Amino acid sequence: MSRFNTLNTTKTRRAAQAIAVSIALCAGAAPLVARAAELPTRPVLTLDAAQNVIRAAQTKAAAEGWPCVISVVDAGGLPIALVRMDNASVPAGVDLAPGKARTAALFRRPSGVLEDALNGSRRAVGTAPGYVLMRGGLPLVVNGTVVGAIGVSADTPQHDEEIAKAGVDGLTQPDSNHGNAQVR
């Protein structure tokens, strides 16, 4: 057999192997495509829904005379909306409210639970960097799934929680001017 024929045969074998591998990969990928269609879906907090949450919280704060900062984040703790009411009593609230919301979203529980743990027997929670372990952050839950969170910074922890609770209620209650909150 000549050297040319040996090279040509080797190239043919390599091409045939490449085609066989490609076919195997394509055949193997078909079940992956089918499985992708079976992935679970989850609700996502929309801007309209976040604005309804803020409106409800802001209405409560204004009615009580508790000007504050209100923040809403998505399930990943990323900001969707923030409002700083006129005369908000804590200037640092523009940092605290989003931090409380982010903490509640990522820990999937009220930020006050973490404050209690820090002040109680679970002081190690204080080693979690970048979280605000103070009352005023509440998760926003739809059909058992955390879709985001609200964080409030007013004048007292109790007021923060009351305002945040009003915001949580605003997620599902109709707003007379804007209709139901939409979560897609």
Disulfide bonds with the S-S distance in Angstrom:
none
